Amino acid sequence: MPTRKYRRTSDKGQPTHFECAKQKCKWMGTYDQKAYKPRGNGFTDHVCPECGNLEFYGLTEEYVKSKKL
Ligand SMILES: [Zn+2]
């Protein structure tokens, strides 16, 4: 059975690893490895350190283990 790559939104808890949602980028990393971008109103956005994209997919633990991330 192939390893499921992405978590469903119904999965419990927060994913530990993420992949950039941009097809051409595919950056992967942990929450801590995301870049921070201040919004100017006291909030910060988590953005992809490679392309600045705001959207990420949560990766399953199985996938992270299979890739030894
Ligand atoms: Zn990216």
N, CA, C, O and the ligand as a Tripos MOL2 file, in Angstrom:
@<TRIPOS>MOLECULE
protein
  277   275    70     0     0
PROTEIN
NO_CHARGES

@<TRIPOS>ATOM
      1 N           0.8470   -1.1920    0.0000 N.3       1 MET1
      2 CA          0.0000    0.0000    0.0000 C.3       1 MET1
      3 C           0.8850    1.2450    0.0000 C.2       1 MET1
      4 O           1.7860    1.3650    0.8310 O.2       1 MET1
      5 N           0.6360    2.1650   -0.9200 N.am      2 PRO2
      6 CA          1.4750    3.3740   -0.9440 C.3       2 PRO2
      7 C           1.2510    4.2370    0.2800 C.2       2 PRO2
      8 O           0.1650    4.2560    0.8600 O.2       2 PRO2
      9 N           2.2810    4.9390    0.6550 N.am      3 THR3
     10 CA          2.1930    5.8130    1.8220 C.3       3 THR3
     11 C           1.3410    7.0330    1.4970 C.2       3 THR3
     12 O           1.5380    7.7090    0.4870 O.2       3 THR3
     13 N           0.4060    7.2850    2.3690 N.am      4 ARG4
     14 CA         -0.4260    8.4760    2.1880 C.3       4 ARG4
     15 C           0.4230    9.7070    2.5060 C.2       4 ARG4
     16 O           1.0940    9.7640    3.5370 O.2       4 ARG4
     17 N           0.3830   10.6800    1.6110 N.am      5 LYS5
     18 CA          1.2880   11.8230    1.7530 C.3       5 LYS5
     19 C           0.7050   12.9570    2.5910 C.2       5 LYS5
     20 O           1.3760   13.5090    3.4630 O.2       5 LYS5
     21 N          -0.5360   13.2890    2.3180 N.am      6 TYR6
     22 CA         -1.1220   14.4460    2.9780 C.3       6 TYR6
     23 C          -2.1440   14.0420    4.0270 C.2       6 TYR6
     24 O          -2.8480   13.0410    3.8920 O.2       6 TYR6
     25 N          -2.1990   14.8380    5.0570 N.am      7 ARG7
     26 CA         -3.1940   14.6080    6.0920 C.3       7 ARG7
     27 C          -4.5500   15.1280    5.6440 C.2       7 ARG7
     28 O          -4.6480   16.1120    4.9110 O.2       7 ARG7
     29 N          -5.5730   14.4570    6.0940 N.am      8 ARG8
     30 CA         -6.9250   14.9870    5.8820 C.3       8 ARG8
     31 C          -7.1850   16.0250    6.9670 C.2       8 ARG8
     32 O          -6.5800   15.9890    8.0390 O.2       8 ARG8
     33 N          -8.0870   16.9410    6.6730 N.am      9 THR9
     34 CA         -8.3980   17.9540    7.6760 C.3       9 THR9
     35 C          -9.0930   17.3390    8.8750 C.2       9 THR9
     36 O          -9.1250   17.9310    9.9540 O.2       9 THR9
     37 N          -9.6510   16.1460    8.6850 N.am     10 SER10
     38 CA        -10.3350   15.4970    9.7990 C.3      10 SER10
     39 C          -9.3580   14.7740   10.7380 C.2      10 SER10
     40 O          -9.7340   14.3520   11.8320 O.2      10 SER10
     41 N          -8.0930   14.6360   10.2960 N.am     11 ASP11
     42 CA         -7.1090   13.9960   11.1770 C.3      11 ASP11
     43 C          -6.9110   14.8250   12.4350 C.2      11 ASP11
     44 O          -6.9290   16.0550   12.4040 O.2      11 ASP11
     45 N          -6.7250   14.1260   13.5310 N.am     12 LYS12
     46 CA         -6.5860   14.8270   14.8130 C.3      12 LYS12
     47 C          -5.2090   15.4600   14.9630 C.2      12 LYS12
     48 O          -4.2090   14.9380   14.4690 O.2      12 LYS12
     49 N          -5.1800   16.5940   15.6560 N.am     13 GLY13
     50 CA         -3.9150   17.2340   15.9960 C.3      13 GLY13
     51 C          -3.2980   18.0140   14.8450 C.2      13 GLY13
     52 O          -3.7920   17.9910   13.7180 O.2      13 GLY13
     53 N          -2.2360   18.6850   15.1480 N.am     14 GLN14
     54 CA         -1.5250   19.4810   14.1540 C.3      14 GLN14
     55 C          -0.4330   18.6520   13.4930 C.2      14 GLN14
     56 O           0.2580   17.8820   14.1600 O.2      14 GLN14
     57 N          -0.2760   18.8090   12.1810 N.am     15 PRO15
     58 CA          0.8340   18.0980   11.5320 C.3      15 PRO15
     59 C           2.1710   18.6600   12.0090 C.2      15 PRO15
     60 O           2.2690   19.8350   12.3640 O.2      15 PRO15
     61 N           3.2010   17.8090   12.0140 N.am     16 THR16
     62 CA          4.5290   18.2620   12.4460 C.3      16 THR16
     63 C           5.3640   18.7230   11.2620 C.2      16 THR16
     64 O           6.3010   19.5050   11.4190 O.2      16 THR16
     65 N           5.0170   18.2310   10.0730 N.am     17 HIS17
     66 CA          5.7490   18.6170    8.8740 C.3      17 HIS17
     67 C           4.7780   19.1480    7.8220 C.2      17 HIS17
     68 O           3.6140   18.7540    7.7560 O.2      17 HIS17
     69 N           5.3020   20.0500    7.0120 N.am     18 PHE18
     70 CA          4.4570   20.7100    6.0130 C.3      18 PHE18
     71 C           5.1510   20.7210    4.6600 C.2      18 PHE18
     72 O           6.3750   20.6430    4.5540 O.2      18 PHE18
     73 N           4.3280   20.8200    3.6460 N.am     19 GLU19
     74 CA          4.8610   21.0110    2.3060 C.3      19 GLU19
     75 C           4.2070   22.2430    1.7130 C.2      19 GLU19
     76 O           3.0040   22.4570    1.8580 O.2      19 GLU19
     77 N           5.0170   23.0530    1.0410 N.am     20 CYS20
     78 CA          4.5030   24.2430    0.3710 C.3      20 CYS20
     79 C           3.4460   23.8260   -0.6500 C.2      20 CYS20
     80 O           3.6490   22.8730   -1.4020 O.2      20 CYS20
     81 N           2.3330   24.5310   -0.6760 N.am     21 ALA21
     82 CA          1.2320   24.1590   -1.5640 C.3      21 ALA21
     83 C           1.5050   24.5230   -3.0180 C.2      21 ALA21
     84 O           0.7550   24.1210   -3.9070 O.2      21 ALA21
     85 N           2.5480   25.2640   -3.2640 N.am     22 LYS22
     86 CA          2.8730   25.6170   -4.6500 C.3      22 LYS22
     87 C           3.5410   24.4460   -5.3500 C.2      22 LYS22
     88 O           4.5600   23.9240   -4.8960 O.2      22 LYS22
     89 N           2.9440   24.0470   -6.4660 N.am     23 GLN23
     90 CA          3.4180   22.8830   -7.2100 C.3      23 GLN23
     91 C           4.8910   22.9800   -7.5770 C.2      23 GLN23
     92 O           5.6220   21.9930   -7.4870 O.2      23 GLN23
     93 N           5.3270   24.1570   -7.9870 N.am     24 LYS24
     94 CA          6.6980   24.2930   -8.4770 C.3      24 LYS24
     95 C           7.7150   24.4130   -7.3560 C.2      24 LYS24
     96 O           8.9170   24.3020   -7.5960 O.2      24 LYS24
     97 N           7.2540   24.6340   -6.1520 N.am     25 CYS25
     98 CA          8.1770   24.8760   -5.0400 C.3      25 CYS25
     99 C           8.4370   23.5920   -4.2610 C.2      25 CYS25
    100 O           9.5640   23.1000   -4.2170 O.2      25 CYS25
    101 N           7.3830   23.0540   -3.6480 N.am     26 LYS26
    102 CA          7.4570   21.7890   -2.9120 C.3      26 LYS26
    103 C           8.4360   21.8190   -1.7400 C.2      26 LYS26
    104 O           9.0150   20.7940   -1.3800 O.2      26 LYS26
    105 N           8.6130   22.9800   -1.1590 N.am     27 TRP27
    106 CA          9.4480   23.0570    0.0420 C.3      27 TRP27
    107 C           8.8240   22.2020    1.1300 C.2      27 TRP27
    108 O           7.6040   22.1740    1.2880 O.2      27 TRP27
    109 N           9.6680   21.5050    1.8790 N.am     28 MET28
    110 CA          9.1790   20.7100    3.0020 C.3      28 MET28
    111 C           9.9450   21.0670    4.2600 C.2      28 MET28
    112 O          11.1550   21.2890    4.2290 O.2      28 MET28
    113 N           9.2310   21.1170    5.3480 N.am     29 GLY29
    114 CA          9.9140   21.4030    6.6040 C.3      29 GLY29
    115 C           8.9500   21.3760    7.7690 C.2      29 GLY29
    116 O           7.7560   21.1210    7.6070 O.2      29 GLY29
    117 N           9.4840   21.6410    8.9360 N.am     30 THR30
    118 CA          8.6730   21.6590   10.1330 C.3      30 THR30
    119 C           8.0910   23.0520   10.3560 C.2      30 THR30
    120 O           8.4240   24.0080    9.6560 O.2      30 THR30
    121 N           7.2250   23.1350   11.3390 N.am     31 TYR31
    122 CA          6.6250   24.4050   11.7190 C.3      31 TYR31
    123 C           7.7040   25.4470   12.0050 C.2      31 TYR31
    124 O           7.5910   26.6010   11.5920 O.2      31 TYR31
    125 N           8.7630   25.0200   12.7250 N.am     32 ASP32
    126 CA          9.8320   25.9480   13.1000 C.3      32 ASP32
    127 C          10.6620   26.4180   11.9120 C.2      32 ASP32
    128 O          11.3120   27.4620   11.9700 O.2      32 ASP32
    129 N          10.6350   25.6430   10.8410 N.am     33 GLN33
    130 CA         11.4410   25.9980    9.6730 C.3      33 GLN33
    131 C          10.7220   26.9370    8.7220 C.2      33 GLN33
    132 O          11.3130   27.4300    7.7610 O.2      33 GLN33
    133 N           9.4620   27.1810    8.9860 N.am     34 LYS34
    134 CA          8.7460   28.1550    8.1670 C.3      34 LYS34
    135 C           9.3120   29.5440    8.4430 C.2      34 LYS34
    136 O           9.8370   29.8160    9.5240 O.2      34 LYS34
    137 N           9.1960   30.4080    7.4540 N.am     35 ALA35
    138 CA          9.6470   31.7840    7.6340 C.3      35 ALA35
    139 C           8.4960   32.6200    8.2110 C.2      35 ALA35
    140 O           7.3230   32.2920    8.0330 O.2      35 ALA35
    141 N           8.8490   33.6760    8.8870 N.am     36 TYR36
    142 CA          7.8430   34.5680    9.4450 C.3      36 TYR36
    143 C           7.7930   35.8600    8.6540 C.2      36 TYR36
    144 O           8.8150   36.4280    8.2680 O.2      36 TYR36
    145 N           6.5720   36.2990    8.4300 N.am     37 LYS37
    146 CA          6.4160   37.5480    7.7090 C.3      37 LYS37
    147 C           5.4660   38.4300    8.4980 C.2      37 LYS37
    148 O           4.2790   38.1200    8.6060 O.2      37 LYS37
    149 N           5.9750   39.5360    9.0570 N.am     38 PRO38
    150 CA          5.0930   40.4160    9.8260 C.3      38 PRO38
    151 C           4.0190   41.0560    8.9600 C.2      38 PRO38
    152 O           4.2810   41.5030    7.8440 O.2      38 PRO38
    153 N           2.7990   41.0900    9.4990 N.am     39 ARG39
    154 CA          1.7080   41.6860    8.7390 C.3      39 ARG39
    155 C           1.5990   43.1830    8.9890 C.2      39 ARG39
    156 O           0.9180   43.9010    8.2570 O.2      39 ARG39
    157 N           2.2860   43.6440   10.0410 N.am     40 GLY40
    158 CA          2.2490   45.0720   10.3270 C.3      40 GLY40
    159 C           1.1990   45.4580   11.3520 C.2      40 GLY40
    160 O           1.1290   46.6160   11.7650 O.2      40 GLY40
    161 N           0.3820   44.4990   11.7670 N.am     41 ASN41
    162 CA         -0.6500   44.8040   12.7530 C.3      41 ASN41
    163 C          -0.4350   43.9950   14.0320 C.2      41 ASN41
    164 O          -1.3680   43.7560   14.7990 O.2      41 ASN41
    165 N           0.8040   43.5830   14.2420 N.am     42 GLY42
    166 CA          1.1120   42.7960   15.4280 C.3      42 GLY42
    167 C           1.0680   41.3010   15.1760 C.2      42 GLY42
    168 O           1.5400   40.5160   15.9980 O.2      42 GLY42
    169 N           0.5070   40.9060   14.0520 N.am     43 PHE43
    170 CA          0.4450   39.4850   13.7100 C.3      43 PHE43
    171 C           1.5530   39.1260   12.7310 C.2      43 PHE43
    172 O           2.0540   39.9720   11.9900 O.2      43 PHE43
    173 N           1.9200   37.8580   12.7460 N.am     44 THR44
    174 CA          2.8670   37.3890   11.7420 C.3      44 THR44
    175 C           2.2480   36.2330   10.9800 C.2      44 THR44
    176 O           1.4970   35.4360   11.5420 O.2      44 THR44
    177 N           2.5620   36.1490    9.7230 N.am     45 ASP45
    178 CA          2.1430   35.0230    8.9050 C.3      45 ASP45
    179 C           3.3030   34.0440    8.8020 C.2      45 ASP45
    180 O           4.4690   34.4370    8.7970 O.2      45 ASP45
    181 N           2.9640   32.7750    8.7190 N.am     46 HIS46
    182 CA          3.9700   31.7760    8.4000 C.3      46 HIS46
    183 C           4.0130   31.6330    6.8960 C.2      46 HIS46
    184 O           2.9950   31.3570    6.2600 O.2      46 HIS46
    185 N           5.1660   31.8150    6.3390 N.am     47 VAL47
    186 CA          5.2850   31.7140    4.8860 C.3      47 VAL47
    187 C           6.3900   30.7360    4.5200 C.2      47 VAL47
    188 O           7.2650   30.4200    5.3270 O.2      47 VAL47
    189 N           6.3230   30.2690    3.2820 N.am     48 CYS48
    190 CA          7.3520   29.3820    2.7710 C.3      48 CYS48
    191 C           8.6760   30.1420    2.6540 C.2      48 CYS48
    192 O           8.7090   31.2160    2.0530 O.2      48 CYS48
    193 N           9.7740   29.6060    3.2200 N.am     49 PRO49
    194 CA         11.0580   30.3020    3.1370 C.3      49 PRO49
    195 C          11.6210   30.3560    1.7160 C.2      49 PRO49
    196 O          12.5100   31.1570    1.4270 O.2      49 PRO49
    197 N          11.1030   29.5090    0.8410 N.am     50 GLU50
    198 CA         11.6180   29.4780   -0.5300 C.3      50 GLU50
    199 C          10.8870   30.4540   -1.4450 C.2      50 GLU50
    200 O          11.5170   31.1820   -2.2120 O.2      50 GLU50
    201 N           9.5580   30.4690   -1.3640 N.am     51 CYS51
    202 CA          8.8010   31.2610   -2.3320 C.3      51 CYS51
    203 C           7.8500   32.2590   -1.6910 C.2      51 CYS51
    204 O           7.2350   33.0580   -2.3960 O.2      51 CYS51
    205 N           7.7150   32.2310   -0.3670 N.am     52 GLY52
    206 CA          6.8550   33.2040    0.3010 C.3      52 GLY52
    207 C           5.3810   32.8610    0.2690 C.2      52 GLY52
    208 O           4.5440   33.6760    0.6570 O.2      52 GLY52
    209 N           5.0510   31.6510   -0.1920 N.am     53 ASN53
    210 CA          3.6670   31.2280   -0.2640 C.3      53 ASN53
    211 C           3.0760   31.0490    1.1430 C.2      53 ASN53
    212 O           3.7720   30.6580    2.0800 O.2      53 ASN53
    213 N           1.7960   31.3420    1.2610 N.am     54 LEU54
    214 CA          1.1420   31.2730    2.5760 C.3      54 LEU54
    215 C           0.4700   29.9400    2.8490 C.2      54 LEU54
    216 O           0.0970   29.6530    3.9870 O.2      54 LEU54
    217 N           0.3110   29.1200    1.8140 N.am     55 GLU55
    218 CA         -0.4380   27.8780    1.9840 C.3      55 GLU55
    219 C           0.4770   26.6680    2.0730 C.2      55 GLU55
    220 O           1.4540   26.5430    1.3330 O.2      55 GLU55
    221 N           0.1380   25.7920    2.9870 N.am     56 PHE56
    222 CA          0.9000   24.5660    3.1780 C.3      56 PHE56
    223 C          -0.0410   23.3810    3.2610 C.2      56 PHE56
    224 O          -1.2080   23.5150    3.6290 O.2      56 PHE56
    225 N           0.4850   22.2230    2.9160 N.am     57 TYR57
    226 CA         -0.2260   20.9770    3.1790 C.3      57 TYR57
    227 C           0.4380   20.3220    4.3860 C.2      57 TYR57
    228 O           1.6620   20.3310    4.5150 O.2      57 TYR57
    229 N          -0.3740   19.7610    5.2570 N.am     58 GLY58
    230 CA          0.1750   18.9880    6.3620 C.3      58 GLY58
    231 C           0.5360   17.5950    5.8810 C.2      58 GLY58
    232 O          -0.2550   16.9500    5.1930 O.2      58 GLY58
    233 N           1.7240   17.1270    6.2350 N.am     59 LEU59
    234 CA          2.1580   15.8000    5.8120 C.3      59 LEU59
    235 C           1.8520   14.7720    6.8930 C.2      59 LEU59
    236 O           1.8850   15.0710    8.0860 O.2      59 LEU59
    237 N           1.5550   13.5570    6.4510 N.am     60 THR60
    238 CA          1.2790   12.4960    7.4210 C.3      60 THR60
    239 C           2.5830   12.0220    8.0610 C.2      60 THR60
    240 O           3.6600   12.1450    7.4780 O.2      60 THR60
    241 N           2.4610   11.4800    9.2650 N.am     61 GLU61
    242 CA          3.6380   10.9420    9.9550 C.3      61 GLU61
    243 C           4.2660    9.8100    9.1630 C.2      61 GLU61
    244 O           5.4870    9.6630    9.1280 O.2      61 GLU61
    245 N           3.4140    9.0080    8.5260 N.am     62 GLU62
    246 CA          3.9180    7.8830    7.7350 C.3      62 GLU62
    247 C           4.8210    8.3760    6.6100 C.2      62 GLU62
    248 O           5.8810    7.8090    6.3440 O.2      62 GLU62
    249 N           4.3720    9.4440    5.9570 N.am     63 TYR63
    250 CA          5.1440    9.9850    4.8460 C.3      63 TYR63
    251 C           6.4650   10.5720    5.3380 C.2      63 TYR63
    252 O           7.5100   10.3630    4.7210 O.2      63 TYR63
    253 N           6.4150   11.2930    6.4310 N.am     64 VAL64
    254 CA          7.6140   11.9020    7.0090 C.3      64 VAL64
    255 C           8.6290   10.8160    7.3620 C.2      64 VAL64
    256 O           9.8240   10.9670    7.1110 O.2      64 VAL64
    257 N           8.1420    9.7210    7.9470 N.am     65 LYS65
    258 CA          9.0290    8.6170    8.3240 C.3      65 LYS65
    259 C           9.6300    7.9510    7.0920 C.2      65 LYS65
    260 O          10.8110    7.6070    7.0770 O.2      65 LYS65
    261 N           8.8080    7.7720    6.0610 N.am     66 SER66
    262 CA          9.2940    7.0950    4.8610 C.3      66 SER66
    263 C          10.3480    7.9170    4.1430 C.2      66 SER66
    264 O          11.2080    7.3680    3.4550 O.2      66 SER66
    265 N          10.2830    9.2460    4.3040 N.am     67 LYS67
    266 CA         11.2540   10.1350    3.6660 C.3      67 LYS67
    267 C          12.3850   10.5120    4.6150 C.2      67 LYS67
    268 O          13.3340   11.1960    4.2320 O.2      67 LYS67
    269 N          12.2690   10.0570    5.8540 N.am     68 LYS68
    270 CA         13.2470   10.3840    6.9010 C.3      68 LYS68
    271 C          13.4850   11.8900    7.0220 C.2      68 LYS68
    272 O          14.6220   12.3600    7.0750 O.2      68 LYS68
    273 N          12.3870   12.6170    7.0640 N.am     69 LEU69
    274 CA         12.4710   14.0640    7.1880 C.3      69 LEU69
    275 C          12.7530   14.4660    8.6250 C.2      69 LEU69
    276 O          12.8580   15.6550    8.9250 O.2      69 LEU69
    277 ZN          7.1910   27.4840   -1.4430 Zn       70 ZN70
@<TRIPOS>BOND
     1     1     2 1
     2     2     3 1
     3     3     4 2
     4     3     5 am
     5     5     6 1
     6     6     7 1
     7     7     8 2
     8     7     9 am
     9     9    10 1
    10    10    11 1
    11    11    12 2
    12    11    13 am
    13    13    14 1
    14    14    15 1
    15    15    16 2
    16    15    17 am
    17    17    18 1
    18    18    19 1
    19    19    20 2
    20    19    21 am
    21    21    22 1
    22    22    23 1
    23    23    24 2
    24    23    25 am
    25    25    26 1
    26    26    27 1
    27    27    28 2
    28    27    29 am
    29    29    30 1
    30    30    31 1
    31    31    32 2
    32    31    33 am
    33    33    34 1
    34    34    35 1
    35    35    36 2
    36    35    37 am
    37    37    38 1
    38    38    39 1
    39    39    40 2
    40    39    41 am
    41    41    42 1
    42    42    43 1
    43    43    44 2
    44    43    45 am
    45    45    46 1
    46    46    47 1
    47    47    48 2
    48    47    49 am
    49    49    50 1
    50    50    51 1
    51    51    52 2
    52    51    53 am
    53    53    54 1
    54    54    55 1
    55    55    56 2
    56    55    57 am
    57    57    58 1
    58    58    59 1
    59    59    60 2
    60    59    61 am
    61    61    62 1
    62    62    63 1
    63    63    64 2
    64    63    65 am
    65    65    66 1
    66    66    67 1
    67    67    68 2
    68    67    69 am
    69    69    70 1
    70    70    71 1
    71    71    72 2
    72    71    73 am
    73    73    74 1
    74    74    75 1
    75    75    76 2
    76    75    77 am
    77    77    78 1
    78    78    79 1
    79    79    80 2
    80    79    81 am
    81    81    82 1
    82    82    83 1
    83    83    84 2
    84    83    85 am
    85    85    86 1
    86    86    87 1
    87    87    88 2
    88    87    89 am
    89    89    90 1
    90    90    91 1
    91    91    92 2
    92    91    93 am
    93    93    94 1
    94    94    95 1
    95    95    96 2
    96    95    97 am
    97    97    98 1
    98    98    99 1
    99    99   100 2
   100    99   101 am
   101   101   102 1
   102   102   103 1
   103   103   104 2
   104   103   105 am
   105   105   106 1
   106   106   107 1
   107   107   108 2
   108   107   109 am
   109   109   110 1
   110   110   111 1
   111   111   112 2
   112   111   113 am
   113   113   114 1
   114   114   115 1
   115   115   116 2
   116   115   117 am
   117   117   118 1
   118   118   119 1
   119   119   120 2
   120   119   121 am
   121   121   122 1
   122   122   123 1
   123   123   124 2
   124   123   125 am
   125   125   126 1
   126   126   127 1
   127   127   128 2
   128   127   129 am
   129   129   130 1
   130   130   131 1
   131   131   132 2
   132   131   133 am
   133   133   134 1
   134   134   135 1
   135   135   136 2
   136   135   137 am
   137   137   138 1
   138   138   139 1
   139   139   140 2
   140   139   141 am
   141   141   142 1
   142   142   143 1
   143   143   144 2
   144   143   145 am
   145   145   146 1
   146   146   147 1
   147   147   148 2
   148   147   149 am
   149   149   150 1
   150   150   151 1
   151   151   152 2
   152   151   153 am
   153   153   154 1
   154   154   155 1
   155   155   156 2
   156   155   157 am
   157   157   158 1
   158   158   159 1
   159   159   160 2
   160   159   161 am
   161   161   162 1
   162   162   163 1
   163   163   164 2
   164   163   165 am
   165   165   166 1
   166   166   167 1
   167   167   168 2
   168   167   169 am
   169   169   170 1
   170   170   171 1
   171   171   172 2
   172   171   173 am
   173   173   174 1
   174   174   175 1
   175   175   176 2
   176   175   177 am
   177   177   178 1
   178   178   179 1
   179   179   180 2
   180   179   181 am
   181   181   182 1
   182   182   183 1
   183   183   184 2
   184   183   185 am
   185   185   186 1
   186   186   187 1
   187   187   188 2
   188   187   189 am
   189   189   190 1
   190   190   191 1
   191   191   192 2
   192   191   193 am
   193   193   194 1
   194   194   195 1
   195   195   196 2
   196   195   197 am
   197   197   198 1
   198   198   199 1
   199   199   200 2
   200   199   201 am
   201   201   202 1
   202   202   203 1
   203   203   204 2
   204   203   205 am
   205   205   206 1
   206   206   207 1
   207   207   208 2
   208   207   209 am
   209   209   210 1
   210   210   211 1
   211   211   212 2
   212   211   213 am
   213   213   214 1
   214   214   215 1
   215   215   216 2
   216   215   217 am
   217   217   218 1
   218   218   219 1
   219   219   220 2
   220   219   221 am
   221   221   222 1
   222   222   223 1
   223   223   224 2
   224   223   225 am
   225   225   226 1
   226   226   227 1
   227   227   228 2
   228   227   229 am
   229   229   230 1
   230   230   231 1
   231   231   232 2
   232   231   233 am
   233   233   234 1
   234   234   235 1
   235   235   236 2
   236   235   237 am
   237   237   238 1
   238   238   239 1
   239   239   240 2
   240   239   241 am
   241   241   242 1
   242   242   243 1
   243   243   244 2
   244   243   245 am
   245   245   246 1
   246   246   247 1
   247   247   248 2
   248   247   249 am
   249   249   250 1
   250   250   251 1
   251   251   252 2
   252   251   253 am
   253   253   254 1
   254   254   255 1
   255   255   256 2
   256   255   257 am
   257   257   258 1
   258   258   259 1
   259   259   260 2
   260   259   261 am
   261   261   262 1
   262   262   263 1
   263   263   264 2
   264   263   265 am
   265   265   266 1
   266   266   267 1
   267   267   268 2
   268   267   269 am
   269   269   270 1
   270   270   271 1
   271   271   272 2
   272   271   273 am
   273   273   274 1
   274   274   275 1
   275   275   276 2
@<TRIPOS>SUBSTRUCTURE
     1 MET1         2 RESIDUE 1 A MET
     2 PRO2         6 RESIDUE 1 A PRO
     3 THR3        10 RESIDUE 1 A THR
     4 ARG4        14 RESIDUE 1 A ARG
     5 LYS5        18 RESIDUE 1 A LYS
     6 TYR6        22 RESIDUE 1 A TYR
     7 ARG7        26 RESIDUE 1 A ARG
     8 ARG8        30 RESIDUE 1 A ARG
     9 THR9        34 RESIDUE 1 A THR
    10 SER10       38 RESIDUE 1 A SER
    11 ASP11       42 RESIDUE 1 A ASP
    12 LYS12       46 RESIDUE 1 A LYS
    13 GLY13       50 RESIDUE 1 A GLY
    14 GLN14       54 RESIDUE 1 A GLN
    15 PRO15       58 RESIDUE 1 A PRO
    16 THR16       62 RESIDUE 1 A THR
    17 HIS17       66 RESIDUE 1 A HIS
    18 PHE18       70 RESIDUE 1 A PHE
    19 GLU19       74 RESIDUE 1 A GLU
    20 CYS20       78 RESIDUE 1 A CYS
    21 ALA21       82 RESIDUE 1 A ALA
    22 LYS22       86 RESIDUE 1 A LYS
    23 GLN23       90 RESIDUE 1 A GLN
    24 LYS24       94 RESIDUE 1 A LYS
    25 CYS25       98 RESIDUE 1 A CYS
    26 LYS26      102 RESIDUE 1 A LYS
    27 TRP27      106 RESIDUE 1 A TRP
    28 MET28      110 RESIDUE 1 A MET
    29 GLY29      114 RESIDUE 1 A GLY
    30 THR30      118 RESIDUE 1 A THR
    31 TYR31      122 RESIDUE 1 A TYR
    32 ASP32      126 RESIDUE 1 A ASP
    33 GLN33      130 RESIDUE 1 A GLN
    34 LYS34      134 RESIDUE 1 A LYS
    35 ALA35      138 RESIDUE 1 A ALA
    36 TYR36      142 RESIDUE 1 A TYR
    37 LYS37      146 RESIDUE 1 A LYS
    38 PRO38      150 RESIDUE 1 A PRO
    39 ARG39      154 RESIDUE 1 A ARG
    40 GLY40      158 RESIDUE 1 A GLY
    41 ASN41      162 RESIDUE 1 A ASN
    42 GLY42      166 RESIDUE 1 A GLY
    43 PHE43      170 RESIDUE 1 A PHE
    44 THR44      174 RESIDUE 1 A THR
    45 ASP45      178 RESIDUE 1 A ASP
    46 HIS46      182 RESIDUE 1 A HIS
    47 VAL47      186 RESIDUE 1 A VAL
    48 CYS48      190 RESIDUE 1 A CYS
    49 PRO49      194 RESIDUE 1 A PRO
    50 GLU50      198 RESIDUE 1 A GLU
    51 CYS51      202 RESIDUE 1 A CYS
    52 GLY52      206 RESIDUE 1 A GLY
    53 ASN53      210 RESIDUE 1 A ASN
    54 LEU54      214 RESIDUE 1 A LEU
    55 GLU55      218 RESIDUE 1 A GLU
    56 PHE56      222 RESIDUE 1 A PHE
    57 TYR57      226 RESIDUE 1 A TYR
    58 GLY58      230 RESIDUE 1 A GLY
    59 LEU59      234 RESIDUE 1 A LEU
    60 THR60      238 RESIDUE 1 A THR
    61 GLU61      242 RESIDUE 1 A GLU
    62 GLU62      246 RESIDUE 1 A GLU
    63 TYR63      250 RESIDUE 1 A TYR
    64 VAL64      254 RESIDUE 1 A VAL
    65 LYS65      258 RESIDUE 1 A LYS
    66 SER66      262 RESIDUE 1 A SER
    67 LYS67      266 RESIDUE 1 A LYS
    68 LYS68      270 RESIDUE 1 A LYS
    69 LEU69      274 RESIDUE 1 A LEU
    70 ZN70       277 GROUP 0 **** ****
